[in-house]
């Protein structure tokens, strides 16, 4: 069970890191790179979510899962990664708008 939990934590953490990196790239005007990083983050989130879904499916099918602090941590980690990814998309969009406005003022 610990290995499964660590899959969620690792993939969630990877997704969160990629989302933060995407924000930084957008702040530097590298919007294509930012979008590519968000796609990578989505892949990590998909892996984490698939693992989570399997645990839920097992529970529904009668395979009881012992809820531990580590399991709660994994769920919390995944939830925060999903939120950071969503916010990253907004930040990137706002940075794109800001870049367009700055370019208009320069011209």
C-alpha positions as CSV (number, residue, x, y, z in Angstrom):
1,X,0.0,0.0,0.0
2,X,2.9,2.4,0.8
3,X,4.2,2.0,-2.8
4,X,0.8,3.0,-4.2
5,X,0.6,6.0,-1.9
6,X,4.0,7.1,-2.9
7,X,3.0,6.9,-6.6
8,X,0.3,9.5,-5.8
9,X,2.7,11.6,-3.9
10,X,5.5,11.5,-6.5
11,X,3.2,12.1,-9.5
12,X,1.3,14.9,-7.7
13,X,4.6,16.5,-6.6
14,X,6.0,16.3,-10.1
15,X,2.8,17.9,-11.5
16,X,3.0,20.7,-9.0
17,X,6.7,21.4,-9.8
18,X,5.9,21.4,-13.5
19,X,3.1,23.8,-13.0
20,X,5.2,26.2,-11.0
21,X,7.9,25.9,-13.7
22,X,5.3,26.8,-16.3
23,X,4.4,29.9,-14.4
24,X,8.0,31.0,-14.3
25,X,8.4,30.4,-18.0
26,X,5.4,32.5,-18.8
27,X,6.7,35.3,-16.6
28,X,9.8,35.3,-18.9
29,X,7.6,35.3,-22.1
30,X,8.2,31.7,-23.0
31,X,4.5,30.8,-23.5
32,X,5.0,27.7,-25.7
33,X,7.4,26.3,-23.1
34,X,4.8,27.0,-20.4
35,X,2.1,25.2,-22.3
36,X,4.4,22.2,-22.9
37,X,5.1,22.1,-19.2
38,X,1.4,22.2,-18.4
39,X,0.9,19.2,-20.7
40,X,3.6,17.4,-18.8
41,X,1.9,18.3,-15.5
42,X,-1.3,16.9,-16.9
43,X,0.3,13.6,-17.6
44,X,1.6,13.3,-14.1
45,X,-1.8,14.3,-12.7
46,X,-3.4,11.6,-14.9
47,X,-1.0,9.0,-13.5
48,X,-1.8,10.1,-9.9
49,X,-5.5,10.2,-10.6
50,X,-5.5,6.8,-12.2
51,X,-3.8,5.4,-9.1
52,X,-6.3,7.1,-6.8
53,X,-9.2,5.8,-9.0
54,X,-7.9,2.3,-8.6
55,X,-7.9,2.6,-4.9
56,X,-11.5,4.0,-4.9
57,X,-12.6,1.2,-7.2
58,X,-11.0,-1.4,-4.9
59,X,-12.8,0.1,-1.9
60,X,-16.1,0.1,-3.8
61,X,-15.5,-3.6,-4.7
62,X,-15.1,-4.6,-1.0
63,X,-11.3,-4.3,-0.6
64,X,-11.1,-2.2,2.5
65,X,-8.3,0.3,2.5
66,X,-6.7,1.3,5.8
67,X,-6.7,5.1,6.0
68,X,-3.3,6.2,7.3
69,X,-1.8,9.6,7.8
70,X,0.4,8.9,4.8
71,X,-2.7,8.1,2.7
72,X,-4.3,11.4,3.8
73,X,-1.1,13.2,2.9
74,X,-1.1,11.7,-0.5
75,X,-4.7,12.8,-1.1
76,X,-3.9,16.3,0.2
77,X,-0.8,16.4,-2.0
78,X,-2.8,15.4,-5.1
79,X,-5.5,18.0,-4.4
80,X,-3.0,20.8,-4.0
81,X,-1.3,19.7,-7.2
82,X,-4.6,19.9,-9.1
83,X,-5.2,23.4,-7.7
84,X,-1.7,24.7,-8.5
85,X,-2.1,23.3,-12.0
86,X,-5.4,25.2,-12.4
87,X,-4.0,28.4,-11.1
88,X,-0.9,28.0,-13.3
89,X,-3.2,28.1,-16.3
90,X,-4.7,31.4,-15.1
91,X,-1.3,32.9,-14.4
92,X,-0.1,32.0,-17.8
93,X,-3.1,33.5,-19.4
94,X,-2.7,36.7,-17.4
95,X,1.0,36.8,-18.3
96,X,0.1,36.5,-22.0
97,X,-2.3,39.4,-21.7
98,X,0.3,41.5,-19.8
99,X,2.9,40.8,-22.5
100,X,0.4,41.9,-25.2
101,X,-0.3,45.1,-23.3
102,X,3.4,45.8,-22.8
103,X,4.1,45.3,-26.5
104,X,1.3,47.8,-27.4
105,X,2.9,50.4,-25.1
106,X,6.3,49.9,-26.6
107,X,5.0,50.4,-30.2
